[in-house]
Amino acid sequence: MHQTPQDGDGSRFGLSRRRFVTAGALAGGAAMAGLSVPATARAATRAAACVQIPNKYGTPFEVCDDELFIFMANYKPFENEGFFDRVIGDKLRAAFPGLKIKAAAWDYPIRYEDLEKAGVVPDIIIEDPRRRIDRDLEPRGWVRDLTDDLRTSGIDVGSLNKGAVEMVKSRSDGGIYGVPLFVDEFVLFHNKKIFDMQGLRTPSNGITYDEAFRLAKKLTFEKDLTAYKGYLQHPDLYLEYNQLGLYPFLPTGSESPKPEDVKIGITSKGWQQLGANMERFLLLPRNIFTTVDDYLLTGHVAMAVDSLWKLNAYALSPHYLQADDAEEWRELRKNVELGVSSVPVLGSGQNSIYQPNTIAAFLPPQSTKKEQALAVLKWLVSQDGQIELSKHGMKPALQSDAVKSAFGAQIPELAGVDTSGVFWGDNAVIKDYQQTEYWDIPMYMVFRQHVLKDGLSVRSALTVAETRDIPNYIKAQAASGKDW
């Protein structure tokens, strides 16, 4: 299988890299969205000026000034050839007949640094706000506060997933740099074959961690010289998207504190609760944490918490697989009877799932097509646009019954799979982020270093991370000229 050097959960899965470009249009739809499109966008009377963008692959790629350029990153299926067109590009083309659209995904053939060197700034960037505002967009000056634009265009973020909106705001220095489009939700996968081997029922939506742990103990066993694991969950992501909405940074009195003024807090009662809850799964004998990808790679994992896009891939949807990956995935699937439910909750009667793994749209200030970009954005978060995402197995940011009922309509491979867990519960809402500055801190040190390698208790691991690992990381980053 192909791999891409994209950040994430250490996944060993990747889709084949391809470039995809969609030529489409946009003026009639802008009127539908309540925005005007300049006459220059409706009919070009001159030859377009184009910029060639050199890249490490040596693949010809250009962006022309008569195109609305959309660049996407950090959602794996974007890299799948034709994915953008099938899911949303063709509908945009039909809704907006007047302006060409070019779409490309990181990193084939271009990356952010290639665009920057060529002096090209996308008109719309679709990206992960949690980490990438501070790592990629803000340092390049490619974000701006959209508060006034959203108000004048009539885009109501109040109708969108609250947790997703707050995630964007938490990285936006007091404003809102982007608008959530969808959530690559975390869900609990289960392999019914392994449950049947032990005569156990598969988990239901709303299962608690206590219940999941009892199942994990029964489902961690050996048979015919094969080891089966009961439960895998990526410990870093569990903390970073934690279900209590806890934020690791403490208020400093400024939205842009100096590195030496950043304050860390991950040893409070809530963090200790989170740590103790995960620690028992990691230390369960023979339930050794490797990678959540082993759910499919080995077929010997009963339960695993992982991203929603993999549900569509595990179902063998061609939308989510390249042709040269499909044979291998079909072979791996023979060991798995696919099932999915909501992630476990921390206590009985609770319904708080992970903070949303949000993908949002950003409109850089350098764009010369701000009105057109805003019109496209408004359509993307409209019910029509969001239903299209839902039909293709994505969890949209817009919350409506119509959006939910459309889920998976274009993914026939999901027939027979109960997907109600995708929309079960409420995403945890990040809190107390005002007057802080986000840094992409090394949370992996807590469990994967200090607990699993060093043998520390989780209480001690959190203390070491708070007082030593994170401050040292921030100091080293600042010394190298970075602010993330």
BADRENRO-5258 format. One record per residue (C-alpha): residue in one letter; chain; x, y, z. Coordinates in pm, whole numbers, plus 50000, padded with zeros to 5 digits. Layout:
# residues N
PT   code   unit      px      py      pz
PT      A      A       X       Y       Z
...
This chain:
# residues 484
PT   code   unit      px      py      pz
PT      M      A   50000   50000   50000
PT      H      A   50109   50354   49937
PT      Q      A   50204   50588   50216
PT      T      A   50201   50964   50245
PT      P      A   50413   51175   50481
PT      Q      A   50108   51330   50639
PT      D      A   50073   51384   51012
PT      G      A   49813   51187   51201
PT      D      A   49791   50887   51430
PT      G      A   50091   50698   51295
PT      S      A   49868   50520   51047
PT      R      A   50025   50264   50818
PT      F      A   49743   50305   50571
PT      G      A   49762   50545   50281
PT      L      A   49587   50598   49954
PT      S      A   49782   50628   49630
PT      R      A   49893   50984   49559
PT      R      A   49735   51151   49259
PT      R      A   49674   51497   49129
PT      F      A   49320   51595   49051
PT      V      A   49206   51912   48882
PT      T      A   48848   52013   48829
PT      A      A   48743   52276   48583
PT      G      A   48405   52411   48676
PT      A      A   48209   52726   48717
PT      L      A   48053   52954   48953
PT      A      A   47841   53258   48881
PT      G      A   47481   53141   48885
PT      G      A   47542   52963   49214
PT      A      A   47689   53276   49366
PT      A      A   47364   53454   49298
PT      M      A   47185   53162   49460
PT      A      A   47409   53205   49763
PT      G      A   47317   53571   49788
PT      L      A   47652   53708   49673
PT      S      A   47748   53890   49358
PT      V      A   48028   53776   49132
PT      P      A   48229   54042   48948
PT      A      A   48179   54056   48574
PT      T      A   48542   53962   48524
PT      A      A   48456   53622   48669
PT      R      A   48173   53564   48423
PT      A      A   48357   53611   48099
PT      A      A   48725   53645   48034
PT      T      A   48817   53857   47732
PT      R      A   49188   53809   47767
PT      A      A   49423   53513   47787
PT      A      A   49469   53393   48141
PT      A      A   49802   53449   48309
PT      C      A   49934   53125   48456
PT      V      A   50205   53048   48710
PT      Q      A   50403   52725   48686
PT      I      A   50468   52567   49025
PT      P      A   50789   52357   49044
PT      N      A   50767   52056   49273
PT      K      A   50977   51764   49389
PT      Y      A   50793   51524   49162
PT      G      A   50880   51721   48849
PT      T      A   50512   51710   48752
PT      P      A   50384   52007   48548
PT      F      A   50135   52206   48753
PT      E      A   50007   52557   48699
PT      V      A   49751   52793   48848
PT      C      A   49589   53054   48625
PT      D      A   49434   53382   48728
PT      D      A   49097   53293   48576
PT      E      A   49061   52995   48812
PT      L      A   48936   52973   49168
PT      F      A   49210   52765   49327
PT      I      A   49116   52528   49611
PT      F      A   49394   52354   49800
PT      M      A   49321   52068   50043
PT      A      A   49526   51890   50306
PT      N      A   49516   51654   50602
PT      Y      A   49213   51451   50509
PT      K      A   49344   51130   50355
PT      P      A   49069   51071   50095
PT      F      A   49147   51409   49934
PT      E      A   49454   51238   49791
PT      N      A   49239   50982   49612
PT      E      A   49212   51058   49242
PT      G      A   48874   51204   49155
PT      F      A   48752   51217   49514
PT      F      A   48690   51593   49519
PT      D      A   48493   51582   49193
PT      R      A   48274   51292   49298
PT      V      A   48196   51424   49643
PT      I      A   48153   51796   49582
PT      G      A   48333   51927   49273
PT      D      A   48074   51817   49018
PT      K      A   47793   51966   49227
PT      L      A   47983   52293   49257
PT      R      A   48027   52294   48882
PT      A      A   47653   52257   48835
PT      A      A   47563   52515   49101
PT      F      A   47812   52778   48988
PT      P      A   47835   52800   48608
PT      G      A   48075   53088   48545
PT      L      A   48417   53052   48699
PT      K      A   48675   52776   48654
PT      I      A   48772   52581   48963
PT      K      A   49107   52411   49007
PT      A      A   49150   52179   49303
PT      A      A   49463   52009   49429
PT      A      A   49553   51808   49737
PT      W      A   49872   51794   49942
PT      D      A   50125   51657   49859
PT      Y      A   50112   51530   49502
PT      P      A   50236   51711   49313
PT      I      A   50251   52026   49527
PT      R      A   50295   52124   49890
PT      Y      A   50253   52447   50080
PT      E      A   50620   52532   50039
PT      D      A   50594   52490   49661
PT      L      A   50304   52734   49646
PT      E      A   50484   52979   49871
PT      K      A   50802   52974   49660
PT      A      A   50599   53032   49345
PT      G      A   50411   53322   49503
PT      V      A   50073   53148   49466
PT      V      A   49814   53166   49745
PT      P      A   49500   52950   49720
PT      D      A   49162   53120   49716
PT      I      A   49022   52854   49950
PT      I      A   49217   52622   50177
PT      I      A   49042   52316   50321
PT      E      A   49248   52200   50616
PT      D      A   49267   52074   50975
PT      P      A   49235   52379   51202
PT      R      A   49344   52206   51522
PT      R      A   49710   52181   51426
PT      R      A   49755   52349   51091
PT      I      A   49644   52704   51157
PT      D      A   49950   52755   51372
PT      R      A   50186   52524   51182
PT      D      A   50111   52610   50820
PT      L      A   49860   52887   50764
PT      E      A   49925   53159   51020
PT      P      A   50305   53167   50970
PT      R      A   50246   53232   50600
PT      G      A   49986   53501   50664
PT      W      A   49721   53289   50489
PT      V      A   49443   53340   50745
PT      R      A   49216   53631   50827
PT      D      A   48931   53689   51068
PT      L      A   48609   53605   50881
PT      T      A   48369   53748   51142
PT      D      A   48248   54039   50927
PT      D      A   48234   53834   50607
PT      L      A   48024   53566   50772
PT      R      A   47780   53824   50902
PT      T      A   47740   54011   50573
PT      S      A   47710   53692   50367
PT      G      A   47457   53533   50600
PT      I      A   47666   53230   50690
PT      D      A   47532   53119   51027
PT      V      A   47796   52925   51220
PT      G      A   47536   52881   51493
PT      S      A   47376   52611   51278
PT      L      A   47702   52416   51264
PT      N      A   47852   52163   51503
PT      K      A   47928   52367   51815
PT      G      A   48239   52170   51902
PT      A      A   48375   52219   51550
PT      V      A   48314   52594   51559
PT      E      A   48482   52626   51897
PT      M      A   48776   52418   51775
PT      V      A   48835   52673   51498
PT      K      A   48787   52968   51732
PT      S      A   49031   52823   51983
PT      R      A   49308   52864   51724
PT      S      A   49191   53200   51585
PT      D      A   49335   53457   51828
PT      G      A   49001   53597   51936
PT      G      A   48828   53580   51595
PT      I      A   48729   53299   51359
PT      Y      A   48974   53213   51083
PT      G      A   48771   52939   50915
PT      V      A   48436   52766   50886
PT      P      A   48392   52395   50965
PT      L      A   48284   52182   50669
PT      F      A   48280   51832   50816
PT      V      A   48408   51616   51100
PT      D      A   48621   51308   51045
PT      E      A   48460   51156   51351
PT      F      A   48623   50900   51578
PT      V      A   48418   50583   51609
PT      L      A   48455   50242   51772
PT      F      A   48513   49965   51518
PT      H      A   48443   49607   51617
PT      N      A   48504   49272   51452
PT      K      A   48199   49053   51507
PT      K      A   48395   48739   51422
PT      I      A   48602   48775   51738
PT      F      A   48298   48850   51952
PT      D      A   48132   48536   51818
PT      M      A   48439   48332   51907
PT      Q      A   48388   48430   52271
PT      G      A   48008   48422   52261
PT      L      A   47977   48795   52333
PT      R      A   47750   49068   52199
PT      T      A   47904   49350   52001
PT      P      A   47904   49699   52162
PT      S      A   47611   49937   52129
PT      N      A   47611   50315   52101
PT      G      A   47672   50476   52437
PT      I      A   47891   50197   52573
PT      T      A   48097   50318   52870
PT      Y      A   48470   50273   52909
PT      D      A   48403   50048   53208
PT      E      A   48191   49822   52988
PT      A      A   48449   49835   52709
PT      F      A   48724   49738   52956
PT      R      A   48528   49437   53079
PT      L      A   48483   49329   52718
PT      A      A   48852   49395   52643
PT      K      A   48957   49152   52917
PT      K      A   48733   48877   52776
PT      L      A   48840   48945   52419
PT      T      A   49215   48937   52484
PT      F      A   49299   48568   52445
PT      E      A   49488   48303   52248
PT      K      A   49345   48037   52019
PT      D      A   49524   47801   51785
PT      L      A   49854   47982   51841
PT      T      A   49697   48315   51744
PT      A      A   49679   48610   51984
PT      Y      A   49369   48829   51985
PT      K      A   49357   49176   52133
PT      G      A   49044   49313   52292
PT      Y      A   49083   49687   52252
PT      L      A   49312   49943   52087
PT      Q      A   49282   50320   52110
PT      H      A   49545   50573   52011
PT      P      A   49647   50725   52348
PT      D      A   49778   51056   52210
PT      L      A   49462   51134   52019
PT      Y      A   49254   51024   52317
PT      L      A   49417   51301   52522
PT      E      A   49427   51563   52248
PT      Y      A   49059   51521   52154
PT      N      A   48961   51442   52511
PT      Q      A   48594   51404   52599
PT      L      A   48606   51653   52887
PT      G      A   48688   51940   52653
PT      L      A   49006   52010   52849
PT      Y      A   49266   52240   52695
PT      P      A   49632   52195   52797
PT      F      A   49714   52567   52799
PT      L      A   49623   52808   53077
PT      P      A   49516   53173   53029
PT      T      A   49804   53420   53020
PT      G      A   49627   53756   52980
PT      S      A   49710   53774   52608
PT      E      A   49591   53611   52285
PT      S      A   49954   53605   52170
PT      P      A   50172   53535   52474
PT      K      A   50547   53509   52437
PT      P      A   50685   53154   52442
PT      E      A   50827   53203   52789
PT      D      A   50484   53314   52913
PT      V      A   50294   53006   52792
PT      K      A   50147   52812   53083
PT      I      A   50067   52439   53080
PT      G      A   49813   52252   53292
PT      I      A   49764   51877   53242
PT      T      A   49772   51750   53600
PT      S      A   49430   51866   53722
PT      K      A   49164   51624   53844
PT      G      A   49010   51601   53496
PT      W      A   49340   51515   53329
PT      Q      A   49410   51257   53599
PT      Q      A   49068   51102   53533
PT      L      A   49144   51079   53163
PT      G      A   49486   50931   53229
PT      A      A   49367   50663   53469
PT      N      A   49088   50563   53234
PT      M      A   49328   50495   52946
PT      E      A   49609   50349   53155
PT      R      A   49413   50032   53240
PT      F      A   49363   49946   52872
PT      L      A   49730   49999   52790
PT      L      A   49848   49786   53082
PT      L      A   49600   49503   53028
PT      P      A   49821   49191   52987
PT      R      A   49875   49096   52620
PT      N      A   49653   49379   52498
PT      I      A   49971   49546   52375
PT      F      A   49924   49877   52199
PT      T      A   50072   49877   51850
PT      T      A   49856   50065   51601
PT      V      A   49480   50088   51556
PT      D      A   49540   49988   51194
PT      D      A   49585   49633   51321
PT      Y      A   49207   49611   51327
PT      L      A   49230   49543   50954
PT      L      A   49598   49456   50907
PT      T      A   49583   49152   51134
PT      G      A   49209   49093   51175
PT      H      A   49286   48995   51534
PT      V      A   49162   49306   51714
PT      A      A   48811   49295   51858
PT      M      A   48764   49672   51908
PT      A      A   48955   49979   51790
PT      V      A   48884   50352   51801
PT      D      A   48968   50512   51468
PT      S      A   48865   50772   51210
PT      L      A   48538   50770   51016
PT      W      A   48700   50778   50672
PT      K      A   48828   50429   50737
PT      L      A   48473   50300   50776
PT      N      A   48419   50375   50408
PT      A      A   48757   50230   50316
PT      Y      A   48704   49916   50525
PT      A      A   48368   49876   50352
PT      L      A   48573   49875   50028
PT      S      A   48407   50178   49876
PT      P      A   48587   50266   49551
PT      H      A   48545   50634   49644
PT      Y      A   48792   50576   49926
PT      L      A   49030   50328   49759
PT      Q      A   49261   50347   49463
PT      A      A   49236   50057   49222
PT      D      A   49590   49939   49303
PT      D      A   49505   49924   49676
PT      A      A   49170   49749   49644
PT      E      A   49291   49389   49601
PT      E      A   49500   49400   49916
PT      W      A   49219   49559   50117
PT      R      A   48969   49299   49994
PT      E      A   49202   49024   50108
PT      L      A   49246   49182   50451
PT      R      A   48869   49224   50491
PT      K      A   48818   48847   50482
PT      N      A   48924   48836   50846
PT      V      A   48688   49113   50957
PT      E      A   48312   49132   50994
PT      L      A   48278   49509   51002
PT      G      A   48083   49682   51275
PT      V      A   48087   50034   51418
PT      S      A   47940   50224   51711
PT      S      A   48008   50545   51901
PT      V      A   48330   50582   52101
PT      P      A   48289   50481   52465
PT      V      A   48172   50749   52707
PT      L      A   48336   50827   53038
PT      G      A   48035   50745   53255
PT      S      A   47688   50598   53252
PT      G      A   47427   50833   53112
PT      Q      A   47684   51057   52946
PT      N      A   47690   51130   52573
PT      S      A   48011   51329   52526
PT      I      A   48227   51183   52249
PT      Y      A   48564   51311   52120
PT      Q      A   48622   51675   52042
PT      P      A   48556   51700   51666
PT      N      A   48832   51611   51424
PT      T      A   48731   51911   51216
PT      I      A   48810   51997   50857
PT      A      A   48743   52365   50785
PT      A      A   48762   52613   50498
PT      F      A   48988   52918   50511
PT      L      A   48986   53221   50284
PT      P      A   49334   53376   50263
PT      P      A   49358   53757   50257
PT      Q      A   49579   53752   49945
PT      S      A   49303   53609   49725
PT      T      A   49180   53832   49443
PT      K      A   48856   53631   49430
PT      K      A   48722   53689   49779
PT      E      A   48360   53730   49670
PT      Q      A   48361   53412   49467
PT      A      A   48536   53220   49743
PT      L      A   48282   53339   49998
PT      A      A   47998   53235   49767
PT      V      A   48147   52888   49735
PT      L      A   48194   52866   50111
PT      K      A   47831   52959   50170
PT      W      A   47719   52682   49936
PT      L      A   47953   52430   50099
PT      V      A   47788   52481   50439
PT      S      A   47435   52505   50299
PT      Q      A   47203   52209   50339
PT      D      A   47252   52118   49973
PT      G      A   47630   52113   50005
PT      Q      A   47630   51933   50337
PT      I      A   47391   51665   50215
PT      E      A   47637   51587   49936
PT      L      A   47911   51531   50192
PT      S      A   47684   51312   50401
PT      K      A   47581   51102   50101
PT      H      A   47948   51019   50051
PT      G      A   48007   50890   50403
PT      M      A   48130   51210   50569
PT      K      A   47987   51366   50886
PT      P      A   47891   51722   50791
PT      A      A   47924   52021   51021
PT      L      A   47562   52123   50960
PT      Q      A   47328   51958   51205
PT      S      A   46994   51866   51052
PT      D      A   46775   51559   51012
PT      A      A   46809   51580   50633
PT      V      A   47187   51569   50659
PT      K      A   47180   51269   50893
PT      S      A   46930   51072   50685
PT      A      A   47144   51118   50373
PT      F      A   47449   50953   50528
PT      G      A   47610   50693   50304
PT      A      A   47350   50711   50026
PT      Q      A   47632   50707   49769
PT      I      A   47826   50432   49950
PT      P      A   47630   50113   49876
PT      E      A   47905   49910   50039
PT      L      A   47775   50034   50377
PT      A      A   47446   49852   50325
PT      G      A   47397   49617   50617
PT      V      A   47631   49814   50845
PT      D      A   47461   50002   51129
PT      T      A   47606   50353   51097
PT      S      A   47392   50520   51365
PT      G      A   47701   50555   51583
PT      V      A   47840   50818   51347
PT      F      A   47586   51072   51472
PT      W      A   47537   50939   51825
PT      G      A   47628   51171   52111
PT      D      A   47768   51523   52117
PT      N      A   48122   51621   52035
PT      A      A   48301   51757   52340
PT      V      A   48343   52135   52323
PT      I      A   48686   52275   52395
PT      K      A   48676   52529   52678
PT      D      A   48887   52790   52854
PT      Y      A   49101   52861   52549
PT      Q      A   49076   53241   52564
PT      Q      A   49400   53434   52609
PT      T      A   49621   53139   52528
PT      E      A   49845   53040   52239
PT      Y      A   49830   52691   52088
PT      W      A   50150   52491   52049
PT      D      A   50162   52146   51892
PT      I      A   50301   51993   52209
PT      P      A   50440   51637   52247
PT      M      A   50146   51468   52421
PT      Y      A   50279   51132   52300
PT      M      A   50530   51149   52584
PT      V      A   50262   51082   52845
PT      F      A   50162   50730   52747
PT      R      A   50389   50606   52471
PT      Q      A   50710   50722   52639
PT      H      A   50662   50755   53012
PT      V      A   50398   50486   53077
PT      L      A   50468   50221   52814
PT      K      A   50847   50261   52786
PT      D      A   50963   50418   53113
PT      G      A   50715   50237   53336
PT      L      A   50589   50547   53517
PT      S      A   50241   50574   53660
PT      V      A   50013   50796   53455
PT      R      A   50004   51048   53740
PT      S      A   50382   51083   53728
PT      A      A   50382   51081   53347
PT      L      A   50144   51378   53334
PT      T      A   50360   51565   53584
PT      V      A   50680   51503   53388
PT      A      A   50514   51610   53065
PT      E      A   50374   51927   53222
PT      T      A   50689   52036   53401
PT      R      A   50963   51912   53169
PT      D      A   50871   51775   52827
PT      I      A   50633   52046   52711
PT      P      A   50828   52348   52845
PT      N      A   51147   52210   52689
PT      Y      A   50970   52156   52358
PT      I      A   50835   52511   52349
PT      K      A   51176   52650   52441
PT      A      A   51346   52450   52165
PT      Q      A   51086   52548   51905
PT      A      A   51116   52915   51996
PT      A      A   51495   52894   51975
PT      S      A   51464   52759   51620
PT      G      A   51238   53047   51520
PT      K      A   50911   52853   51527
PT      D      A   50599   52945   51723
PT      W      A   50410   52614   51710
